[in-house]
Structure formats: structure tokens, C-alpha cells
Amino acid sequence: MTSEAERLTLVLVGPMAAGKTSIGRRVARRLGVPFVDTDKRVAAEHGPIPAIFAEHGEARFREWERAAVATALDEDGVISLGGGAVTDADTRALLQRHPVVFLTVTPEAVADRIAGTGRPLLDGEDPLSRWRSIFEERRAWYDEVATTTFDTSRRPMQRIAEDIASWRRELR
């Protein structure tokens, strides 16, 4: 195992549909490290996230999510967290020793991204209004864990990924 100083870990947080997975994959390629999506890890081990919410509830999902985050942080790479991971105090504590990028996005830019996505927390008549409410509830936690912030609203994902990779390289 490499020492903490030699490891290259980068965590991406932000609201649903901010681009954490898309940008995370690109950043990982540029940095030459693995990419981990903690939502995908939870789903691979426990089943589809909507089914987890329906059968076990959000609290159990957050517990499994925290375990996936802890495991991912023990590995080198770019780690994309689910939008609500920061709601868990223990998960936020896990992030304290790692560089964290908060990917933010405007409601106007996110409207098309969330259409028909099957996100359990956005079920209902007005998904964009629900997204706004959830983002505002979580915004202070994103700010709390963030080392830096990048807006994904209007710039090409590739350019954002290049900027994040450059930022991360400068931290070495």
C-alpha cells in the first residue's frame, strides 16, 4: 500500500445531476487513477437504489453508502458520492482528510438533466421544485466538506474535468 503522501484521492460531492459521475470518470482518466461511484457500489451489493429506498428506507441506504465511502477512501482514485451522502455526519467526518470538490449547478441547467431519471427523492409532481428544496437543505453540508467548488451549469464537462484534474495535481 502506498503512503498517504503518495496517494491520489479526490472526492466529488454535489446535488443530484450536477455531473459527479460524468466528470469523475473524465477526471480519473486524466489523473491516471481508478474511478469509483459509491452509488454503483451500493447498488451492486444491495440492489437498485429505488428498491433499497422502498424496501429498507433512506436510513439503511445511508448506512450502506457510508460503508462504501469508507472503503473507497482507502483506495486511490476519484470517488463520486451520491447527492445525499453529505447528510450523514459520519460520512462527512470521513471526508475531512481528503480533497473534496463540490460540483454545483443551477436549477435552470439541471432541469433537463433530471427529466425522467427515476431518482426516488424526486418522485412527485414537480421534480425541479423538489430538487431545489433538497439542494438548499444540503448546501451547507456540501460547503462544509468542500475544499473547492466548480460550477457545472454551462461549461463543457470535458473542460471542467481538465480544470479539476489540474487543480488536484497542484495539491501534490
C-alpha positions as CSV (number, residue, x, y, z in Angstrom):
1,M,0.0,0.0,0.0
2,T,1.2,3.5,-0.8
3,S,1.8,6.1,1.9
4,E,-0.8,8.8,2.5
5,A,1.6,11.4,0.8
6,E,1.9,9.2,-2.4
7,R,-1.9,8.5,-2.7
8,L,-4.0,10.4,-5.1
9,T,-7.6,10.6,-3.9
10,L,-10.2,13.1,-4.9
11,V,-13.8,13.1,-3.8
12,L,-16.7,14.7,-5.8
13,V,-19.8,15.8,-4.0
14,G,-22.8,17.8,-5.1
15,P,-26.5,17.7,-5.8
16,M,-28.3,15.2,-8.0
17,A,-27.5,15.7,-11.7
18,A,-24.5,18.0,-11.1
19,G,-22.3,15.7,-13.2
20,K,-20.4,13.9,-10.5
21,T,-20.2,10.6,-12.4
22,S,-19.6,12.0,-15.8
23,I,-17.0,14.4,-14.7
24,G,-15.5,12.0,-12.2
25,R,-14.8,9.4,-15.0
26,R,-13.1,12.1,-17.1
27,V,-11.0,13.4,-14.1
28,A,-9.9,9.9,-13.2
29,R,-8.7,9.2,-16.8
30,R,-6.7,12.5,-16.8
31,L,-5.1,11.6,-13.4
32,G,-4.5,8.0,-14.4
33,V,-6.3,6.6,-11.3
34,P,-9.4,4.4,-10.9
35,F,-12.9,5.9,-10.7
36,V,-15.4,4.8,-8.0
37,D,-19.1,5.7,-8.0
38,T,-20.3,4.8,-4.4
39,D,-23.9,4.7,-5.6
40,K,-23.0,2.0,-8.1
41,R,-21.1,0.1,-5.4
42,V,-24.1,0.1,-3.1
43,A,-26.4,-1.0,-5.9
44,A,-24.0,-3.8,-6.9
45,E,-24.0,-5.1,-3.3
46,H,-27.6,-4.4,-2.2
47,G,-29.7,-3.9,-5.4
48,P,-31.2,-0.9,-7.2
49,I,-31.3,2.3,-5.2
50,P,-35.0,2.9,-5.7
51,A,-35.7,-0.7,-4.4
52,I,-33.4,-0.1,-1.4
53,F,-35.3,3.1,-0.5
54,A,-38.7,1.3,-0.9
55,E,-37.7,-1.9,1.0
56,H,-35.2,-0.7,3.6
57,G,-35.7,3.1,3.8
58,E,-33.2,6.0,3.4
59,A,-31.5,5.4,6.8
60,R,-30.4,1.9,5.8
61,F,-29.3,3.2,2.4
62,R,-27.2,5.9,4.1
63,E,-25.6,3.3,6.3
64,W,-24.6,1.2,3.3
65,E,-23.5,4.3,1.5
66,R,-21.2,5.3,4.4
67,A,-19.5,1.9,4.3
68,A,-19.0,2.2,0.5
69,V,-17.5,5.7,1.0
70,A,-15.1,4.4,3.7
71,T,-13.9,1.6,1.5
72,A,-13.4,3.8,-1.5
73,L,-11.4,6.3,0.6
74,D,-9.0,3.5,1.5
75,E,-8.2,3.2,-2.3
76,D,-6.5,5.6,-4.7
77,G,-8.8,7.3,-7.2
78,V,-11.6,9.7,-7.9
79,I,-14.6,9.0,-5.9
80,S,-18.1,10.2,-6.8
81,L,-20.6,10.3,-3.9
82,G,-24.3,10.2,-4.2
83,G,-26.0,13.6,-3.7
84,G,-27.2,12.9,-0.2
85,A,-24.1,11.3,1.2
86,V,-23.2,14.5,3.0
87,T,-26.4,14.4,5.0
88,D,-24.7,11.7,7.2
89,A,-22.4,13.2,9.8
90,D,-20.2,10.2,9.9
91,T,-19.7,10.3,6.1
92,R,-18.8,14.0,6.4
93,A,-16.2,13.1,9.1
94,L,-14.7,10.5,6.7
95,L,-14.1,13.3,4.1
96,Q,-12.1,15.6,6.4
97,R,-8.6,14.4,5.4
98,H,-9.3,14.3,1.7
99,P,-9.6,16.9,-1.1
100,V,-13.2,17.4,-1.9
101,V,-14.7,19.1,-5.0
102,F,-18.2,20.5,-4.7
103,L,-19.8,20.4,-8.1
104,T,-22.6,22.9,-8.1
105,V,-25.3,23.5,-10.8
106,T,-28.1,26.0,-11.3
107,P,-31.7,24.8,-11.3
108,E,-32.1,26.1,-14.9
109,A,-29.2,23.9,-16.1
110,V,-30.3,20.8,-14.1
111,A,-34.0,20.8,-15.4
112,D,-33.2,18.8,-18.5
113,R,-30.8,16.5,-16.6
114,I,-33.3,15.3,-14.1
115,A,-36.2,14.7,-16.5
116,G,-37.3,11.0,-16.3
117,T,-34.3,9.8,-14.3
118,G,-36.1,7.6,-11.8
119,R,-34.5,9.3,-8.8
120,P,-36.5,8.2,-5.7
121,L,-36.2,11.6,-3.9
122,L,-37.5,13.4,-6.9
123,D,-40.7,11.4,-7.3
124,G,-43.8,13.6,-7.4
125,E,-45.5,16.3,-9.5
126,D,-42.7,18.9,-9.7
127,P,-39.2,17.3,-9.7
128,L,-37.4,20.6,-10.2
129,S,-39.0,22.2,-7.2
130,R,-38.2,19.1,-5.2
131,W,-34.6,19.2,-6.5
132,R,-34.3,22.9,-5.4
133,S,-35.6,22.1,-2.0
134,I,-33.2,19.1,-1.5
135,F,-30.3,21.2,-2.8
136,E,-31.0,24.0,-0.3
137,E,-31.3,21.5,2.5
138,R,-27.9,20.1,1.7
139,R,-26.0,23.1,0.5
140,A,-24.4,23.9,3.9
141,W,-23.1,20.3,4.1
142,Y,-21.6,20.5,0.7
143,D,-19.9,23.7,1.6
144,E,-18.7,22.2,4.9
145,V,-16.8,19.3,3.3
146,A,-15.6,21.2,0.1
147,T,-12.0,22.1,-0.5
148,T,-13.0,23.9,-3.7
149,T,-16.1,24.4,-5.8
150,F,-16.7,24.1,-9.6
151,D,-19.9,25.1,-11.4
152,T,-21.1,22.6,-14.0
153,S,-24.0,24.6,-15.3
154,R,-22.8,25.9,-18.6
155,R,-19.2,24.8,-19.4
156,P,-18.4,21.6,-21.3
157,M,-17.9,18.6,-19.0
158,Q,-14.5,17.9,-20.6
159,R,-13.2,21.4,-19.8
160,I,-14.5,21.1,-16.2
161,A,-12.7,17.8,-15.8
162,E,-9.5,19.2,-17.1
163,D,-9.7,22.1,-14.7
164,I,-10.4,19.8,-11.7
165,A,-7.5,17.4,-12.7
166,S,-5.2,20.4,-12.9
167,W,-6.3,21.7,-9.5
168,R,-5.8,18.2,-8.0
169,R,-2.3,17.9,-9.5
170,E,-1.3,21.2,-7.9
171,L,-2.2,19.8,-4.4
172,R,0.6,17.2,-4.6
